[in-house]
Amino acid sequence: MSLGERSALEGILSALEPSVSIEIGTLKGGSLERVAAHSEIVHSFDLRFDRDVGRDRFPNVVFHEGDSHVLLRETLEQLAREGTNLDFALVDGDHSGPGVRQDLGDLLSSPCTQRTVILLHDTLNERVRAGVRDVDLERDKVTHVELDFVVGQVWGGGPFDHDFWGGLGLVLTGWDVRPAPKNARPLYDAADVFATFRRTVADRGEIERPRYGELAELERQLADARAAMQLMERSLSWRLTAPLRRAKGAVRRS
């Protein structure tokens, strides 16, 4: 995860302090360290766990090694039978469209996610995003969806040149979220914006960049003009002629 993604994860966990959490996709255990630090119990799912990821390092984690598409559903059914609410879930396992669709779909279909914060990693990636969009997010229990909660990045160079990776999506169930005003301006989807950038690069077109130097110079000129205006308004002559200016204004309005 990028620094921004890690910061967002830490912020949510610090505010939520979940009792029961789930992480799908653990790898080296970097994000699991933070999830476990803030949770009472964590259920971690991965096809195979690294040798450094175990109960010695994570005493409050239950490890489920194997296919998450089988094991996750079984664990959710167990939590539901126990009447346990799942407070937090991080989905970062199978990055195929069908895999993401099943992981998120299983979470949302479970009775134990009545009030849950779900973070989805790599939501800028086309396959991940397609899997998320294939899930019914209009169901009543879902109160907020924000696929660009943290925006991902386009890789430059190497084997993943121009690939979309990173980004955190947010799905809330059961949380009261203030709806956007009806007259709110629509936002461009980050994936669409980055796709336009990639097409421009592929066509060897010139990328239009913000003219930072010109903007900075205009802001300096504006600041100088405001400073000059303040000096003029504080001057003795400006204060002495104030009644005359008010009188002229009254004449114009009459």
Secondary structure, DSSP 4 states (H G I P E B T S, - for coil): --HHHHHHHHHHHHHH--SEEEEE--TTSHHHHHHHHH-SEEEEEESS--TT-STTT-TTEEEEES-HHHHHHHHHHHHHHTTPPP-EEEE-S--SHHHHHHHHHHHHHSTT-SSEEEEEE-TTSHHHHHHHHTS---STTEEEEEEEEE--EE--SSTTTT-EE--EEEEEES---PPPPTTPPPPPPHHHHHHHHHHHHHTTPPP----HHHHHHHHHHHHHHHHHHHHHHHSHHHHHTHHHHHHHHHHHH-
